[in-house]
Amino acid sequence: LIPVIGSNGIIGYHNESKTKGPGVIVGRSGTLGKVYYCENDYWPLNTSLYVKKFQNSYPKFIYYLYVNYLVGQNHNPYLKFYNMLHHKLSHVIYYYHQKHK
């Protein structure tokens, strides 16, 4: 069975997936900013944002990066997530890979 993941984690199961795993899922409504990791295929609900393309990075690394970045973000975690995803995260990944080649 395929987990159905919303902003508060797994809320049920389905027989079809919406996207391939692994994935990092972040709550965007309800449980704002909560981060989940799914190794296998899953079905993300519209109460969450998710990452499925990791640009040659390790998915678990991205998960822990999100967890550590979003901790304590009580005001608008959606914008924090969006900004990190489009600005800061790419730089962190780039420098991480440059140091660990």
N, C-alpha and C positions, 0 to 999 in steps of 0.2 A: 504494500500500500504506500501511496505517496503522501507525505505530510503537507497539510495546508497550513501556511504560516502567515499570521497577521502581526499586528503591532505588539501583541502580547504573547507571541510564541506560537507553538503548534496548537491549533484549535480543532483539528480533525484530520481526516484522511480521505483521499480520493483515489480512484483507479487510474487517473491520467495525471501527467505532470504538465506544468506550464513552461518550466525552464529546466535546463540541465544543471546538475550540481557539479562542483561545489558552489555554494553561494553564501554571501554575507547579507543578512537582512536587518534593516533598521526600522523601528516603529516610527511612523510619521503622524499618526493620530491615535488617540487613546493612550497607549503606553509610549509616549514620545521618547525617542532616543535610545530605547532598549535595543541591544545588538544581539543577533542570533547567528549561528553558523550551521549550515546544513551541508553535509558531505555528499549526499545523494540528490537525485532529482527531486524537485519540490514544486508546490503551487503557491506563489506569493499572492496574498490578497492586496487590495488597493489601499489598505491601511498601513502598508509598508513600502519602503524603498529597498531595492536590492541591487547587488553587484554580482554579475556573472562573468564579466571579462576582467581579468586581473593583469593584463599587459605584462606577461612574463614574471609576475610576482607570485609568491606563495599565498594561496588563499587564507591559510591560518594566520600568516603574518598580517595580512590586511584586516582580518577579524580582530586580532589583538590591538592593532593600531587604532581601529575604530573604537574599541572598548575603552582604551586609555584616553583617547581624544575626547570622547563624548561624556566621560565621567564628570559629573558636576555641572553639566550644561542644562540648567533648568529653564533657560529662556530660549525659545524657538530652536530646538535641536535640528529641525528640518533645515534651517538656514546654515547652521553649523556644519551639518552633514554635507550639504550642497557645496558650501565654500571649501570644505576640506577635499571633497571629491574633485572639484574642478581646479583648485589652486594649490593647496598645500600638499595633498597626497601625492600628486605626480612628482613633486620635488623630493619628497621624502623617499619615495620608491627609487627615483633616479640616483640619489646620493647613496642609498643603501646598496644598490646593485654596483655602483662604481667602486665602493669600498670592498665589496665581497666577490669580486671577479676572480 
